[in-house]
Amino acid sequence: MARTHMQGIRTRLAVAGAAAAVAATVWGVTTIVDPSPGTGHENVSRQSDDPAQGGGADPQAPGNPGQVPDGIAHASEAGGNAVNITIDDGPDPKWTPKVLEVLAKYDVKATFCMIGPQAKAHPDLVKKVVAGGHRLCDHTMDHDTTMDKKPLDYQRRQILDAKKLIEEAAGGGAKVEYYRAPGGAFTPESRALAAADGMRPLGWNIDSKDFEKAGAAKIADTVKSEIKNGPTVLFHDGGGNRTQTVEALDHVLAWLKEQGRPTGFPVVTGPSA
């Protein structure tokens, strides 16, 4: 069945390939920066916020049997003025536990976007994330921010191999519910591939820019000033020293509580925004 399933998506993606090569040059983009793990270097995001592109593959079509749309998710399942906290590039043995402590302090659930080999190396942390009621997101094997320029087979391995490692590390039947492309390097094919395997493509609206290490107050202020952009906030627990991130996350969650703003998870089966 798995082979038939993948044959279905390969057929559909092959048809989409030529159009995708053209569409990639004309889509509207959101310029956001995201670090490669361990480097602290900035990479330009190419995530598309164009609703017309976000729903490119029919979720009812063969290969994606009516469960997960391939449009990039930004909206919150909690609706209204809820905020989605997302954490990238871990798990990290030093910083993930500290992030979990802050989240628990405010009874906030987050989505952890994990690198496959990191999850394999730290299964205890993956299990701890799941036990805390948080959700899992596939952030590929190698955090290659140029993967949208690579062949589909390469993208497939990056996405599906990481999903397998994360779910194996989590154990207990835990599922990876989202896929976030490194640096926002989505393609129509990678979105369709992720959705067909049960993972909603996940974007972000607010980049905390915590990798710039401008100070916890500055990071928190960035989130506050950009909160009008949408509900999904990007922080990091991997890729280097996250002392400022942990402190800024504490500030932001306290502020959200003062503002009476709930937190939630990004939509899985709902609309993009």
Disulfide bonds with the S-S distance in Angstrom:
none
